[in-house]
């Protein structure tokens, strides 16, 4: 893991620490989670990739028309 240095207003940092403490976590862990989400490496992106990987073997059987794909 690599360290980085950030700058922010003292009041914002203190408020963020209070929020993290209320969530029973560290500001560092909250920031790591945010950074991963910001980079697109967690949450929905990873879940979607995992589902697509598991369903790679599924074939539709035919190509659908544009109208068929957009039906609701």
ABEGO torsion letter per residue (X at the ends): XBBBBBBBBAAAAAAAAAAAAAAGBBAAAAAAAAAAAAAGABEAAAAAAAAAAAAAABBAGBBBBAAAAABX
